[in-house]
C-alpha cells in the first residue's frame, strides 16, 4: 500500500552544556571549560523511492542527537548527529508549527526543517579581569520541535484519469509491466501506480467519480496526484451509457478541485472499443472531438489501435527529449 500522507513530529537536538573546569598547574589555575556542541538538525532529504513514507505510518517521532558537553582545555563538545527524514521526490512538506510549506523536487535535495540548539558557553568564556576564576557555565539551548505533514504528490509525465473500470490499469500493464491490479469492478486500483514507457513516467490514477472534488470515493486523495502530471490521458469507455456525459463530469470534478488542472494538455482515449461496433465508436469519437480534437480509440485486443497510441506516446517522448536537450 502506498503511504502518501502522514503527520509526524520532529525534534532537533539540544545543545551541549558548557563545562566548568580549571587548569591544574601551580602556574595556571584559570578557567579552561569549553563550550557545548551544537544539537543536531532535522533534515528532510528527497529520494527516488515512492515507498519512503511507509516507516512513518508507525514511527511518529524523529529526533536528532544532542550536542556533547564542553570539555577541559577549552575544547568544544561534539556536535549532535542530524536526524534525517527521508521522503520521496514529489513530497510537499507542511510545517504545521510555523505555517510554512516546502517542496522536495530533486533527488538529494535537503531542507533543514528544525534547527538544533546552540551549545552553552563554558567558564572560559566568562573570564574577565575582575573574575579570573569564574564558576559559571551555560546550559545548552533546546532544539526546535516541529510538527510536519508529509504529502506525496506524484510527479509523472502522463496521468491516466477517468471513471473506475475504463481500462487505465490494463493499458499501463500493457505498456510497462507495472503490475497494476486489474479486474472488472469499480475501484480495483486503490492507489496510484507508476510505470515507465521508455523515458516517459506514466501514472495510473485511481478512478474518479462524480463528487470526487468534495472527497467522495477518496477523491481528494486521488485528485492531488494529478496536480503534478504534465499531460492527461482521459479515458472514456466506449461501452458507457453516455460517454460524452462521462467526459464532462470528470472535467467538472477536475476543475472544481483545481481549475489549473483544466489547463493541462489532454488526450481523450476512447477505450474498450471492441465492446461496440465500428460505427458506434466512430460516432463517439466524432462527438468527443468537438470537446477536444485529440482523440484516440483503443482496444487492447486490437494491435493496430495499440500501435496508434504508442505513436502518440513517442511524439510526447520526442517533445520531452527536445525540451531536456535545450
Secondary structure, DSSP 4 states (H G I P E B T S, - for coil): ----EEEEEEEPPPPPPP---B--SSS---B-PPPPPPPPPEEEEEES-TTTTGGGGT--EEE-PPPPPP-STTPPPPPPPPEEEEEETTEEEEETTTTEEEEE-STT-EEEEEPPPPPPPPGGGG--SS-TT----PPPPPPPEEEEEEEE---EEEEEEESTTSSHHHHHHHHH-------SSTT---S-EEEEETTEEEEEPPPP-TTGGGTGGGHHHHHGGGTTEEEEEEEEETTSS-HHHHHHHHHHHHHHH-GGGGGSEEEEEEE-GGGS-HHHHHHHHHHHHTT-S-EEE--TT-HHHHHHHHHHHHHHHHHHHHHHH-
